[in-house]
Amino acid sequence: MESQTEINEERKRVLEKVRQLAPDVMKTVSDQLDVVYKEGALSTKVKRLIALGIALRACCTNCIVAQTQRSLEAGATTEEIMETVGVEVCMSGTTGLGESMRVIKFLEELGKI
Protein backbone atom coordinates (compact mmCIF):
# COMPACT_ATOMS: atom_id res chain seq x y z
CA MET A 1 0.00 0.00 0.00
CA GLU A 2 1.33 3.43 -0.97
CA SER A 3 1.81 5.85 1.88
CA GLN A 4 0.24 9.29 1.92
CA THR A 5 3.72 10.78 2.01
CA GLU A 6 4.58 8.86 -1.17
CA ILE A 7 1.38 10.09 -2.78
CA ASN A 8 2.36 13.65 -1.84
CA GLU A 9 5.88 13.26 -3.23
CA GLU A 10 4.56 11.78 -6.47
CA ARG A 11 2.04 14.64 -6.73
CA LYS A 12 4.87 17.16 -6.44
CA ARG A 13 6.99 15.28 -9.00
CA VAL A 14 4.21 15.19 -11.56
CA LEU A 15 3.30 18.84 -10.97
CA GLU A 16 6.90 19.75 -11.75
CA LYS A 17 6.58 17.87 -15.05
CA VAL A 18 3.39 19.78 -15.82
CA ARG A 19 5.26 23.04 -15.07
CA GLN A 20 7.91 22.02 -17.60
CA LEU A 21 5.44 20.87 -20.25
CA ALA A 22 2.79 23.58 -19.82
CA PRO A 23 4.47 26.57 -18.16
CA ASP A 24 1.81 29.09 -19.23
CA VAL A 25 -0.98 27.00 -17.77
CA MET A 26 0.87 26.47 -14.51
CA LYS A 27 1.74 30.18 -14.26
CA THR A 28 -1.96 31.00 -14.57
CA VAL A 29 -2.85 28.43 -11.91
CA SER A 30 -0.07 29.66 -9.63
CA ASP A 31 -1.20 33.28 -9.99
CA GLN A 32 -4.77 32.28 -9.13
CA LEU A 33 -3.63 30.34 -6.05
CA ASP A 34 -1.60 33.34 -4.88
CA VAL A 35 -4.68 35.55 -5.07
CA VAL A 36 -7.12 33.09 -3.53
CA TYR A 37 -5.02 31.98 -0.57
CA LYS A 38 -3.56 35.37 0.42
CA GLU A 39 -4.48 36.83 3.79
CA GLY A 40 -7.75 38.74 3.68
CA ALA A 41 -11.01 38.74 5.59
CA LEU A 42 -10.22 35.05 6.06
CA SER A 43 -6.72 33.94 7.00
CA THR A 44 -4.70 31.70 4.72
CA LYS A 45 -5.02 28.98 7.35
CA VAL A 46 -8.82 29.15 7.35
CA LYS A 47 -8.90 29.14 3.55
CA ARG A 48 -6.69 26.03 3.50
CA LEU A 49 -8.94 24.29 6.02
CA ILE A 50 -11.96 25.14 3.85
CA ALA A 51 -10.10 23.74 0.86
CA LEU A 52 -9.37 20.56 2.82
CA GLY A 53 -13.07 20.12 3.54
CA ILE A 54 -13.88 20.60 -0.14
CA ALA A 55 -11.12 18.18 -1.17
CA LEU A 56 -12.54 15.55 1.18
CA ARG A 57 -16.03 16.07 -0.23
CA ALA A 58 -14.66 15.78 -3.78
CA CYS A 59 -12.87 12.52 -2.85
CA CYS A 60 -9.72 13.86 -4.55
CA THR A 61 -6.72 11.96 -3.19
CA ASN A 62 -4.08 14.45 -4.35
CA CYS A 63 -6.17 17.38 -3.17
CA ILE A 64 -6.71 15.84 0.28
CA VAL A 65 -3.02 15.22 0.82
CA ALA A 66 -2.01 18.60 -0.62
CA GLN A 67 -4.54 20.57 1.43
CA THR A 68 -3.62 18.71 4.60
CA GLN A 69 0.03 19.64 3.97
CA ARG A 70 -0.86 23.23 3.05
CA SER A 71 -3.07 23.58 6.13
CA LEU A 72 -0.16 22.52 8.32
CA GLU A 73 2.17 24.91 6.50
CA ALA A 74 -0.35 27.73 7.08
CA GLY A 75 -0.21 27.03 10.82
CA ALA A 76 -3.19 24.73 11.33
CA THR A 77 -2.99 22.42 14.31
CA THR A 78 -3.95 18.78 14.29
CA GLU A 79 -7.01 19.75 16.33
CA GLU A 80 -8.08 22.32 13.72
CA ILE A 81 -7.61 19.80 10.94
CA MET A 82 -9.65 17.23 12.87
CA GLU A 83 -12.46 19.76 13.43
CA THR A 84 -12.45 20.41 9.68
CA VAL A 85 -12.68 16.67 9.11
CA GLY A 86 -15.55 16.50 11.61
CA VAL A 87 -17.54 19.16 9.74
CA GLU A 88 -16.94 17.38 6.44
CA VAL A 89 -18.01 14.01 7.89
CA CYS A 90 -21.15 15.66 9.26
CA MET A 91 -21.95 17.02 5.80
CA SER A 92 -20.96 13.93 3.80
CA GLY A 93 -21.60 10.95 6.04
CA THR A 94 -19.71 7.72 5.60
CA THR A 95 -18.01 8.77 2.35
CA GLY A 96 -16.51 11.69 4.26
CA LEU A 97 -15.44 9.35 7.00
CA GLY A 98 -13.80 7.04 4.46
CA GLU A 99 -11.87 9.86 2.80
CA SER A 100 -10.87 11.36 6.15
CA MET A 101 -8.86 8.22 6.90
CA ARG A 102 -6.33 9.50 4.37
CA VAL A 103 -5.85 12.64 6.50
CA ILE A 104 -5.34 10.53 9.63
CA LYS A 105 -2.76 8.31 7.90
CA PHE A 106 -0.91 11.34 6.54
CA LEU A 107 -0.83 13.04 9.95
CA GLU A 108 0.46 9.78 11.45
CA GLU A 109 3.22 9.57 8.82
CA LEU A 110 4.20 13.18 9.57
CA GLY A 111 4.35 12.40 13.30
CA LYS A 112 1.52 14.85 14.09
CA ILE A 113 -0.59 12.20 15.84
Biotite code that builds the C-alpha atoms (Angstrom):
import biotite.structure as struc

atoms = struc.array([
    struc.Atom([0.000, 0.000, 0.000], chain_id="A", res_id=1, res_name="MET", atom_name="CA", element="C"),
    struc.Atom([1.326, 3.426, -0.970], chain_id="A", res_id=2, res_name="GLU", atom_name="CA", element="C"),
    struc.Atom([1.811, 5.849, 1.884], chain_id="A", res_id=3, res_name="SER", atom_name="CA", element="C"),
    struc.Atom([0.237, 9.288, 1.915], chain_id="A", res_id=4, res_name="GLN", atom_name="CA", element="C"),
    struc.Atom([3.723, 10.775, 2.015], chain_id="A", res_id=5, res_name="THR", atom_name="CA", element="C"),
    struc.Atom([4.585, 8.856, -1.165], chain_id="A", res_id=6, res_name="GLU", atom_name="CA", element="C"),
    struc.Atom([1.376, 10.094, -2.782], chain_id="A", res_id=7, res_name="ILE", atom_name="CA", element="C"),
    struc.Atom([2.359, 13.653, -1.840], chain_id="A", res_id=8, res_name="ASN", atom_name="CA", element="C"),
    struc.Atom([5.877, 13.263, -3.234], chain_id="A", res_id=9, res_name="GLU", atom_name="CA", element="C"),
    struc.Atom([4.555, 11.775, -6.472], chain_id="A", res_id=10, res_name="GLU", atom_name="CA", element="C"),
    struc.Atom([2.044, 14.636, -6.729], chain_id="A", res_id=11, res_name="ARG", atom_name="CA", element="C"),
    struc.Atom([4.869, 17.157, -6.441], chain_id="A", res_id=12, res_name="LYS", atom_name="CA", element="C"),
    struc.Atom([6.991, 15.279, -9.001], chain_id="A", res_id=13, res_name="ARG", atom_name="CA", element="C"),
    struc.Atom([4.209, 15.189, -11.563], chain_id="A", res_id=14, res_name="VAL", atom_name="CA", element="C"),
    struc.Atom([3.300, 18.837, -10.973], chain_id="A", res_id=15, res_name="LEU", atom_name="CA", element="C"),
    struc.Atom([6.898, 19.752, -11.753], chain_id="A", res_id=16, res_name="GLU", atom_name="CA", element="C"),
    struc.Atom([6.582, 17.868, -15.052], chain_id="A", res_id=17, res_name="LYS", atom_name="CA", element="C"),
    struc.Atom([3.395, 19.784, -15.820], chain_id="A", res_id=18, res_name="VAL", atom_name="CA", element="C"),
    struc.Atom([5.265, 23.036, -15.069], chain_id="A", res_id=19, res_name="ARG", atom_name="CA", element="C"),
    struc.Atom([7.915, 22.015, -17.604], chain_id="A", res_id=20, res_name="GLN", atom_name="CA", element="C"),
    struc.Atom([5.443, 20.873, -20.246], chain_id="A", res_id=21, res_name="LEU", atom_name="CA", element="C"),
    struc.Atom([2.794, 23.579, -19.819], chain_id="A", res_id=22, res_name="ALA", atom_name="CA", element="C"),
    struc.Atom([4.469, 26.569, -18.162], chain_id="A", res_id=23, res_name="PRO", atom_name="CA", element="C"),
    struc.Atom([1.815, 29.092, -19.234], chain_id="A", res_id=24, res_name="ASP", atom_name="CA", element="C"),
    struc.Atom([-0.978, 26.998, -17.772], chain_id="A", res_id=25, res_name="VAL", atom_name="CA", element="C"),
    struc.Atom([0.869, 26.474, -14.508], chain_id="A", res_id=26, res_name="MET", atom_name="CA", element="C"),
    struc.Atom([1.740, 30.180, -14.265], chain_id="A", res_id=27, res_name="LYS", atom_name="CA", element="C"),
    struc.Atom([-1.961, 31.002, -14.572], chain_id="A", res_id=28, res_name="THR", atom_name="CA", element="C"),
    struc.Atom([-2.846, 28.430, -11.909], chain_id="A", res_id=29, res_name="VAL", atom_name="CA", element="C"),
    struc.Atom([-0.067, 29.664, -9.629], chain_id="A", res_id=30, res_name="SER", atom_name="CA", element="C"),
    struc.Atom([-1.199, 33.281, -9.987], chain_id="A", res_id=31, res_name="ASP", atom_name="CA", element="C"),
    struc.Atom([-4.767, 32.276, -9.130], chain_id="A", res_id=32, res_name="GLN", atom_name="CA", element="C"),
    struc.Atom([-3.628, 30.343, -6.054], chain_id="A", res_id=33, res_name="LEU", atom_name="CA", element="C"),
    struc.Atom([-1.596, 33.340, -4.880], chain_id="A", res_id=34, res_name="ASP", atom_name="CA", element="C"),
    struc.Atom([-4.675, 35.553, -5.069], chain_id="A", res_id=35, res_name="VAL", atom_name="CA", element="C"),
    struc.Atom([-7.120, 33.088, -3.533], chain_id="A", res_id=36, res_name="VAL", atom_name="CA", element="C"),
    struc.Atom([-5.016, 31.982, -0.571], chain_id="A", res_id=37, res_name="TYR", atom_name="CA", element="C"),
    struc.Atom([-3.559, 35.368, 0.423], chain_id="A", res_id=38, res_name="LYS", atom_name="CA", element="C"),
    struc.Atom([-4.484, 36.834, 3.795], chain_id="A", res_id=39, res_name="GLU", atom_name="CA", element="C"),
    struc.Atom([-7.748, 38.736, 3.678], chain_id="A", res_id=40, res_name="GLY", atom_name="CA", element="C"),
    struc.Atom([-11.014, 38.736, 5.591], chain_id="A", res_id=41, res_name="ALA", atom_name="CA", element="C"),
    struc.Atom([-10.216, 35.048, 6.059], chain_id="A", res_id=42, res_name="LEU", atom_name="CA", element="C"),
    struc.Atom([-6.725, 33.941, 6.996], chain_id="A", res_id=43, res_name="SER", atom_name="CA", element="C"),
    struc.Atom([-4.702, 31.703, 4.720], chain_id="A", res_id=44, res_name="THR", atom_name="CA", element="C"),
    struc.Atom([-5.019, 28.977, 7.354], chain_id="A", res_id=45, res_name="LYS", atom_name="CA", element="C"),
    struc.Atom([-8.824, 29.150, 7.351], chain_id="A", res_id=46, res_name="VAL", atom_name="CA", element="C"),
    struc.Atom([-8.896, 29.138, 3.553], chain_id="A", res_id=47, res_name="LYS", atom_name="CA", element="C"),
    struc.Atom([-6.685, 26.028, 3.496], chain_id="A", res_id=48, res_name="ARG", atom_name="CA", element="C"),
    struc.Atom([-8.937, 24.290, 6.019], chain_id="A", res_id=49, res_name="LEU", atom_name="CA", element="C"),
    struc.Atom([-11.956, 25.138, 3.848], chain_id="A", res_id=50, res_name="ILE", atom_name="CA", element="C"),
    struc.Atom([-10.096, 23.741, 0.855], chain_id="A", res_id=51, res_name="ALA", atom_name="CA", element="C"),
    struc.Atom([-9.366, 20.559, 2.816], chain_id="A", res_id=52, res_name="LEU", atom_name="CA", element="C"),
    struc.Atom([-13.073, 20.120, 3.538], chain_id="A", res_id=53, res_name="GLY", atom_name="CA", element="C"),
    struc.Atom([-13.884, 20.597, -0.140], chain_id="A", res_id=54, res_name="ILE", atom_name="CA", element="C"),
    struc.Atom([-11.120, 18.183, -1.168], chain_id="A", res_id=55, res_name="ALA", atom_name="CA", element="C"),
    struc.Atom([-12.537, 15.552, 1.182], chain_id="A", res_id=56, res_name="LEU", atom_name="CA", element="C"),
    struc.Atom([-16.027, 16.074, -0.234], chain_id="A", res_id=57, res_name="ARG", atom_name="CA", element="C"),
    struc.Atom([-14.663, 15.784, -3.780], chain_id="A", res_id=58, res_name="ALA", atom_name="CA", element="C"),
    struc.Atom([-12.868, 12.524, -2.850], chain_id="A", res_id=59, res_name="CYS", atom_name="CA", element="C"),
    struc.Atom([-9.719, 13.860, -4.551], chain_id="A", res_id=60, res_name="CYS", atom_name="CA", element="C"),
    struc.Atom([-6.722, 11.963, -3.190], chain_id="A", res_id=61, res_name="THR", atom_name="CA", element="C"),
    struc.Atom([-4.083, 14.446, -4.351], chain_id="A", res_id=62, res_name="ASN", atom_name="CA", element="C"),
    struc.Atom([-6.174, 17.380, -3.167], chain_id="A", res_id=63, res_name="CYS", atom_name="CA", element="C"),
    struc.Atom([-6.712, 15.838, 0.279], chain_id="A", res_id=64, res_name="ILE", atom_name="CA", element="C"),
    struc.Atom([-3.020, 15.218, 0.820], chain_id="A", res_id=65, res_name="VAL", atom_name="CA", element="C"),
    struc.Atom([-2.010, 18.597, -0.622], chain_id="A", res_id=66, res_name="ALA", atom_name="CA", element="C"),
    struc.Atom([-4.537, 20.568, 1.426], chain_id="A", res_id=67, res_name="GLN", atom_name="CA", element="C"),
    struc.Atom([-3.615, 18.707, 4.595], chain_id="A", res_id=68, res_name="THR", atom_name="CA", element="C"),
    struc.Atom([0.027, 19.642, 3.973], chain_id="A", res_id=69, res_name="GLN", atom_name="CA", element="C"),
    struc.Atom([-0.856, 23.232, 3.054], chain_id="A", res_id=70, res_name="ARG", atom_name="CA", element="C"),
    struc.Atom([-3.066, 23.584, 6.130], chain_id="A", res_id=71, res_name="SER", atom_name="CA", element="C"),
    struc.Atom([-0.164, 22.523, 8.325], chain_id="A", res_id=72, res_name="LEU", atom_name="CA", element="C"),
    struc.Atom([2.174, 24.912, 6.503], chain_id="A", res_id=73, res_name="GLU", atom_name="CA", element="C"),
    struc.Atom([-0.349, 27.725, 7.081], chain_id="A", res_id=74, res_name="ALA", atom_name="CA", element="C"),
    struc.Atom([-0.212, 27.025, 10.820], chain_id="A", res_id=75, res_name="GLY", atom_name="CA", element="C"),
    struc.Atom([-3.193, 24.727, 11.334], chain_id="A", res_id=76, res_name="ALA", atom_name="CA", element="C"),
    struc.Atom([-2.993, 22.422, 14.310], chain_id="A", res_id=77, res_name="THR", atom_name="CA", element="C"),
    struc.Atom([-3.950, 18.778, 14.289], chain_id="A", res_id=78, res_name="THR", atom_name="CA", element="C"),
    struc.Atom([-7.008, 19.754, 16.327], chain_id="A", res_id=79, res_name="GLU", atom_name="CA", element="C"),
    struc.Atom([-8.083, 22.317, 13.719], chain_id="A", res_id=80, res_name="GLU", atom_name="CA", element="C"),
    struc.Atom([-7.614, 19.796, 10.941], chain_id="A", res_id=81, res_name="ILE", atom_name="CA", element="C"),
    struc.Atom([-9.649, 17.232, 12.871], chain_id="A", res_id=82, res_name="MET", atom_name="CA", element="C"),
    struc.Atom([-12.460, 19.755, 13.434], chain_id="A", res_id=83, res_name="GLU", atom_name="CA", element="C"),
    struc.Atom([-12.452, 20.414, 9.683], chain_id="A", res_id=84, res_name="THR", atom_name="CA", element="C"),
    struc.Atom([-12.677, 16.666, 9.109], chain_id="A", res_id=85, res_name="VAL", atom_name="CA", element="C"),
    struc.Atom([-15.553, 16.498, 11.605], chain_id="A", res_id=86, res_name="GLY", atom_name="CA", element="C"),
    struc.Atom([-17.537, 19.164, 9.737], chain_id="A", res_id=87, res_name="VAL", atom_name="CA", element="C"),
    struc.Atom([-16.940, 17.384, 6.442], chain_id="A", res_id=88, res_name="GLU", atom_name="CA", element="C"),
    struc.Atom([-18.014, 14.013, 7.892], chain_id="A", res_id=89, res_name="VAL", atom_name="CA", element="C"),
    struc.Atom([-21.147, 15.658, 9.262], chain_id="A", res_id=90, res_name="CYS", atom_name="CA", element="C"),
    struc.Atom([-21.950, 17.025, 5.799], chain_id="A", res_id=91, res_name="MET", atom_name="CA", element="C"),
    struc.Atom([-20.957, 13.929, 3.795], chain_id="A", res_id=92, res_name="SER", atom_name="CA", element="C"),
    struc.Atom([-21.603, 10.949, 6.040], chain_id="A", res_id=93, res_name="GLY", atom_name="CA", element="C"),
    struc.Atom([-19.712, 7.718, 5.596], chain_id="A", res_id=94, res_name="THR", atom_name="CA", element="C"),
    struc.Atom([-18.008, 8.775, 2.350], chain_id="A", res_id=95, res_name="THR", atom_name="CA", element="C"),
    struc.Atom([-16.512, 11.694, 4.259], chain_id="A", res_id=96, res_name="GLY", atom_name="CA", element="C"),
    struc.Atom([-15.438, 9.348, 7.003], chain_id="A", res_id=97, res_name="LEU", atom_name="CA", element="C"),
    struc.Atom([-13.804, 7.045, 4.462], chain_id="A", res_id=98, res_name="GLY", atom_name="CA", element="C"),
    struc.Atom([-11.874, 9.857, 2.803], chain_id="A", res_id=99, res_name="GLU", atom_name="CA", element="C"),
    struc.Atom([-10.871, 11.356, 6.155], chain_id="A", res_id=100, res_name="SER", atom_name="CA", element="C"),
    struc.Atom([-8.863, 8.215, 6.895], chain_id="A", res_id=101, res_name="MET", atom_name="CA", element="C"),
    struc.Atom([-6.328, 9.497, 4.366], chain_id="A", res_id=102, res_name="ARG", atom_name="CA", element="C"),
    struc.Atom([-5.849, 12.639, 6.504], chain_id="A", res_id=103, res_name="VAL", atom_name="CA", element="C"),
    struc.Atom([-5.338, 10.525, 9.628], chain_id="A", res_id=104, res_name="ILE", atom_name="CA", element="C"),
    struc.Atom([-2.759, 8.314, 7.902], chain_id="A", res_id=105, res_name="LYS", atom_name="CA", element="C"),
    struc.Atom([-0.907, 11.342, 6.538], chain_id="A", res_id=106, res_name="PHE", atom_name="CA", element="C"),
    struc.Atom([-0.834, 13.036, 9.950], chain_id="A", res_id=107, res_name="LEU", atom_name="CA", element="C"),
    struc.Atom([0.462, 9.777, 11.449], chain_id="A", res_id=108, res_name="GLU", atom_name="CA", element="C"),
    struc.Atom([3.215, 9.573, 8.824], chain_id="A", res_id=109, res_name="GLU", atom_name="CA", element="C"),
    struc.Atom([4.198, 13.176, 9.571], chain_id="A", res_id=110, res_name="LEU", atom_name="CA", element="C"),
    struc.Atom([4.351, 12.401, 13.302], chain_id="A", res_id=111, res_name="GLY", atom_name="CA", element="C"),
    struc.Atom([1.524, 14.846, 14.086], chain_id="A", res_id=112, res_name="LYS", atom_name="CA", element="C"),
    struc.Atom([-0.593, 12.197, 15.843], chain_id="A", res_id=113, res_name="ILE", atom_name="CA", element="C"),
])
